[in-house]
Amino acid sequence: MIKISKIPNENAVESFNFQGSPTILMKGIDIYTGKKPDTFSYSCRVYEFDGDRTGIIPKDFIKEKLKELSV
């Protein structure tokens, strides 16, 4: 099941431990860091893949991490 949560304002980020947009959590684990978030940020998120900085998580990365975390 996929749940999309809207974080409407800065006051809501702490209750979600929101990491910035976009963030994908599986069983409470951030698929990018592999850790359960313990901080929060109301900002755009930047990722690094193959030495390039981007705000987009590649589909193949998402698929692989979801497989790993679903075990």
C-alpha positions as CSV (number, residue, x, y, z in Angstrom):
1,M,0.0,0.0,0.0
2,I,1.3,3.4,-0.9
3,K,0.4,6.4,1.3
4,I,1.0,9.9,0.1
5,S,1.2,12.5,2.9
6,K,0.9,16.2,2.2
7,I,3.0,18.3,4.5
8,P,1.0,21.6,4.4
9,N,3.3,23.8,6.4
10,E,6.4,24.1,8.6
11,N,4.4,23.1,11.7
12,A,3.6,19.7,10.3
13,V,7.2,18.6,9.4
14,E,8.2,17.6,13.0
15,S,5.3,15.3,13.5
16,F,6.2,13.4,10.3
17,N,10.0,13.7,10.7
18,F,9.8,15.0,7.2
19,Q,13.2,15.1,5.4
20,G,12.3,17.4,2.6
21,S,10.6,16.9,-0.7
22,P,10.7,14.3,-2.1
23,T,11.1,11.7,0.6
24,I,10.1,8.0,0.3
25,L,9.8,6.0,3.5
26,M,9.3,2.2,3.6
27,K,8.4,0.8,7.0
28,G,9.6,4.2,8.4
29,I,13.0,3.9,6.8
30,D,14.2,6.6,4.4
31,I,15.1,4.7,1.2
32,Y,17.9,7.1,0.4
33,T,19.8,7.0,3.7
34,G,18.6,3.6,4.9
35,K,17.8,5.0,8.3
36,K,14.8,6.0,10.3
37,P,14.7,9.8,10.2
38,D,15.4,11.5,13.5
39,T,15.4,15.1,12.3
40,F,13.2,17.1,10.0
41,S,13.4,19.7,7.3
42,Y,10.8,21.7,5.4
43,S,12.8,22.1,2.2
44,C,13.5,20.7,-1.2
45,R,15.8,17.7,-1.0
46,V,18.9,17.1,-3.1
47,Y,20.3,13.7,-3.8
48,E,23.6,12.5,-5.2
49,F,23.7,9.7,-7.7
50,D,26.9,8.8,-9.7
51,G,28.5,12.1,-8.7
52,D,25.5,14.2,-10.0
53,R,23.3,16.2,-7.7
54,T,19.6,16.1,-8.4
55,G,16.2,16.5,-6.8
56,I,14.9,13.4,-8.5
57,I,15.3,9.8,-7.2
58,P,15.9,7.5,-10.2
59,K,13.1,4.9,-10.7
60,D,15.7,2.0,-10.7
61,F,17.0,3.2,-7.3
62,I,13.5,3.3,-5.9
63,K,12.6,-0.2,-7.2
64,E,15.8,-1.7,-5.8
65,K,15.4,-0.1,-2.4
66,L,11.8,-1.1,-2.1
67,K,12.8,-4.7,-2.9
68,E,15.5,-4.6,-0.2
69,L,13.3,-3.2,2.4
70,S,10.3,-5.4,1.7
71,V,12.2,-8.5,2.9
